[in-house]
Amino acid sequence: MNKTLVICSGGLDSVTLAYLVSRDRELAAVVSFDYGQRHDK
């Protein structure tokens, strides 16, 4: 099975996507970028 990389903004939609991917596939990693959003706290 192929591994999947999720690029996550930290919002509810992308975190939900990461969860769904991890449930259905092999999740290789979640990458998030700090661009001043609140999820870095």
C-alpha positions in Angstrom: 0.0 0.0 0.0 1.2 3.5 -0.8 1.9 5.9 2.1 0.1 9.2 2.1 1.4 12.6 3.1 -1.1 15.2 4.3 -0.2 18.9 4.2 -2.3 20.4 7.0 -3.2 24.1 7.5 -4.2 23.3 11.1 -7.9 24.1 10.5 -10.7 21.7 11.2 -11.1 20.6 7.5 -7.5 19.6 7.1 -7.2 17.9 10.5 -10.4 15.9 9.6 -8.8 15.0 6.3 -5.7 13.8 8.1 -7.8 11.6 10.4 -9.8 10.1 7.5 -6.6 9.3 5.6 -5.1 7.7 8.7 -8.2 5.6 9.1 -8.3 4.4 5.5 -4.6 4.4 4.4 -1.1 4.3 5.8 -0.4 7.9 6.8 3.3 8.7 6.3 3.3 12.1 7.9 1.3 15.3 8.5 3.1 18.5 7.5 2.0 21.9 8.9 3.4 25.3 8.2 3.5 28.2 10.7 2.1 31.2 8.9 0.7 33.0 12.0 -2.5 31.0 12.5 -3.7 30.2 16.0 -2.9 26.5 15.8 0.7 27.1 16.6 -0.2 27.8 20.2 
